[in-house]
């Protein structure tokens, strides 16, 4: 009887993820999107401004790499299982960190709730850079930092945008070969599209975080969930590059 390897298990998990990514939007997701758009109109413009500026700063910091690229990539010859043991430990750590941060800012009402947006973005980005490092990718290469941003978009975008990003993620080596140099790419980043996709994805639940007396519970649960989603997306995105498993 043939022994099942760790890579065999990962390939099955990756195939399930691929199928999940290509599924059509469910009715409940469509209804939730409609509610999000309606609720979005009630959110104060000041909050939209905070999110927009925070996301622009995050994207710029990620692409220029000055804030997150201090670690030396782990490029030694390790097994996938060894790498993913560290990644899972990172997921647990960052979920706890995000939950604590969400509870703290959520308990403070609207002013501290607004502070949660840039703080949570920073946690997410540091997590993604650590995961890239654990899988052995050199984030000093701007294309690897761009891949991180695509993983971020895949986790926190509309269903339509996810399908577009998914196609790029699953054909990354070919796509990366078509990219211009770093300076030229930076000049053409669509800040508005990026922030709108992210904002629309999280608005409904994060608005509840601004409610005094209720925000701490929502903030902790929401941030924990967001890091869980990001962890699944990041693992499968890098697994796909390591194993090149396609949906079937």
Secondary structure, DSSP 8 states (H G I E B T S, - for coil): -----HHHHHHHHHHHHHHHHHS---HHHHHHHHHHHHHHTTS-HHHHHHHHHHHHHHHHHHHH-TTT--S----S---HHHHHHHHHHHHHHHHHHHHHHHHHHHTTHHHHHHHHHHHHHHHHHHHHHHHHHHTT--TTSHHHHHHHHHHHHHHSS-HHHHHHHHHHHTTHHHHHTT---HHHHHTT--HHHHHHHHHHHHHHHHHHTTSTTTHHHHHHHHHHHHHHHHHHHHHHHHHHHHH-----
